Amino acid sequence: MHRLVRLLPQNVLPIAPRDPEAPIDLIATDWAIPALAYLFDFAFVPSRLYHICAGRDRSLTVREMIELTVSIFESHPLGQRWLPIQVPRLVTLSQYEQFDQVRLQEEDKLLNELLRVLEYFVPHLAMFQAFDNRNATAALRPSGLQFPPIREHYRRVVESCLETNWGRRRDQRCQEKS
């Protein structure tokens, strides 16, 4: 997800496959790890499936996620250098695949490499995926673990990515200390 967010303001692709109302199920790892540990330690039932996820009710839609991402870039000093952001038009998977085939015929090596890498996970973007987390939610109720508000968590993640240049500034600081 981080890499797609990084590509958005660079206006690399004019289109992307996705239903604007489809859910994007994001969770915070600092919630997921204790939730998984609690389920393992206190709620394990053989053959019961627990989806550690936001679920449909707490997920952002594609449209909401794009709007929130653009808003974060617009309001963050390090994100403003990418303005204006041209949001890709959302299309069906078959429309995207047609675009992909036409662009791969061109001589743009950088774009061709990007399209080649994206083909591994872009089809997943075109699938409407909503996960049933009722078993996990019910089993976690006694734990007291609260699912973090995803909008605020997502904002902190994107801001951290901007502030560290997607982890590169943090890596440089670590190298300077060694």
C-alpha positions in Angstrom: 0.0 0.0 0.0 2.8 2.4 0.9 4.3 2.1 -2.6 1.0 2.9 -4.3 0.5 6.0 -2.1 4.0 7.1 -3.1 3.1 6.8 -6.8 -0.2 8.7 -6.6 1.2 12.2 -6.5 3.8 11.5 -9.2 0.9 11.3 -11.7 2.5 8.2 -13.2 -0.6 6.5 -14.4 -3.7 8.2 -15.8 -6.0 5.3 -15.0 -6.2 2.6 -12.3 -8.5 -0.4 -12.0 -11.0 -0.1 -9.2 -14.6 0.4 -8.1 -14.6 3.7 -6.2 -17.0 2.3 -3.6 -15.0 -0.9 -3.0 -13.6 -1.2 0.5 -9.9 -1.0 1.3 -9.4 -3.0 4.4 -6.5 -1.5 6.3 -5.4 -2.3 9.9 -2.7 -1.0 12.1 0.0 -3.6 12.9 0.2 -2.3 16.5 -3.4 -3.4 16.8 -3.2 -6.6 14.7 -0.3 -8.2 16.6 -1.9 -8.0 20.1 -5.3 -9.0 18.6 -3.7 -12.1 17.0 -1.8 -12.9 20.3 -5.1 -12.6 22.3 -7.0 -14.8 19.9 -4.2 -17.4 20.0 -3.9 -17.3 23.8 -7.5 -17.0 24.9 -9.9 -17.7 22.0 -8.5 -20.5 20.0 -11.1 -22.9 18.6 -9.9 -25.5 16.1 -11.1 -24.9 12.6 -12.7 -21.5 13.4 -11.6 -18.7 11.1 -10.7 -15.3 12.5 -10.2 -12.5 10.0 -7.9 -10.0 11.6 -9.2 -7.0 9.6 -11.2 -3.8 9.7 -14.2 -5.4 8.1 -16.6 -3.7 5.7 -18.0 -1.2 8.3 -14.6 0.2 9.3 -12.9 0.2 5.9 -12.4 3.2 3.8 -13.8 3.1 0.2 -11.3 3.6 -2.6 -12.8 7.0 -3.2 -12.4 8.0 0.5 -8.8 6.7 0.6 -7.9 8.7 -2.5 -9.5 11.8 -1.2 -7.8 11.4 2.2 -4.4 10.8 0.6 -4.7 13.9 -1.6 -5.8 15.9 1.5 -2.8 14.7 3.4 -0.4 15.7 0.6 -2.1 19.0 0.3 -1.8 19.8 4.0 1.7 18.5 4.7 4.6 20.7 3.9 6.6 17.8 2.4 3.6 16.7 0.4 2.9 20.0 -1.2 5.9 19.7 -3.5 3.9 17.1 -5.5 0.9 19.4 -6.1 -1.2 19.5 -8.1 -2.0 15.8 -7.9 -3.9 14.3 -10.9 -5.9 11.4 -9.5 -6.1 8.5 -11.9 -9.4 7.8 -13.4 -10.8 4.6 -12.0 -11.7 2.0 -14.7 -12.6 -1.7 -15.0 -9.8 -4.3 -15.0 -10.4 -5.0 -18.7 -10.0 -1.2 -19.5 -6.8 -1.1 -17.5 -5.5 -4.2 -19.3 -6.1 -2.6 -22.7 -4.3 0.5 -21.6 -1.4 -1.7 -20.3 -1.1 -3.6 -23.6 -1.0 -0.3 -25.6 1.6 1.3 -23.3 3.8 -1.8 -23.3 4.1 -1.4 -27.1 5.8 2.0 -26.6 9.5 2.6 -26.0 9.2 4.1 -22.5 11.4 1.7 -20.6 10.7 3.2 -17.2 6.9 3.1 -17.6 7.1 -0.5 -19.1 9.1 -1.6 -16.0 6.6 0.0 -13.7 3.7 -1.7 -15.5 5.5 -5.0 -15.4 5.9 -4.7 -11.6 2.4 -3.5 -11.1 0.8 -6.4 -13.0 1.6 -8.7 -10.0 -0.9 -6.9 -7.7 -3.0 -4.5 -9.8 -5.6 -7.1 -10.5 -6.3 -7.3 -6.8 -7.2 -3.7 -6.9 -10.0 -4.5 -9.3 -11.6 -7.1 -7.0 -14.3 -6.1 -4.6 -13.1 -7.6 -1.3 -14.9 -7.3 2.0 -13.9 -9.6 4.8 -16.2 -11.0 7.5 -14.6 -10.2 10.9 -17.5 -11.2 13.1 -15.7 -14.1 14.7 -12.7 -12.0 15.5 -14.7 -9.1 16.8 -16.8 -11.3 19.1 -13.7 -13.2 20.4 -11.8 -9.9 21.0 -14.6 -8.2 22.9 -13.3 -9.4 26.4 -9.8 -8.3 25.5 -10.5 -4.6 25.7 -8.5 -4.0 22.5 -10.0 -1.1 20.6 -9.8 -1.0 16.8 -8.0 2.3 16.0 -9.8 4.8 13.9 -8.4 4.0 10.5 -8.6 7.6 9.1 -6.3 8.9 11.8 -4.0 5.9 11.7 -3.7 6.2 7.9 -3.0 9.9 8.2 -0.1 9.2 10.6 1.3 6.5 8.3 1.3 8.7 5.2 2.7 11.7 7.2 5.5 9.4 8.5 6.2 8.2 4.9 6.5 11.8 3.8 8.7 12.8 6.7 11.1 9.9 6.3 10.9 9.8 2.4 9.4 6.3 2.7 11.9 5.2 5.2 15.0 6.5 3.4 15.7 9.3 5.9 15.5 7.0 8.8 17.8 4.5 7.1 20.3 7.4 6.4 20.3 8.4 10.1 20.9 4.8 11.1 23.9 4.5 8.7 25.3 7.8 10.0 25.2 6.5 13.6 27.1 3.3 12.6 
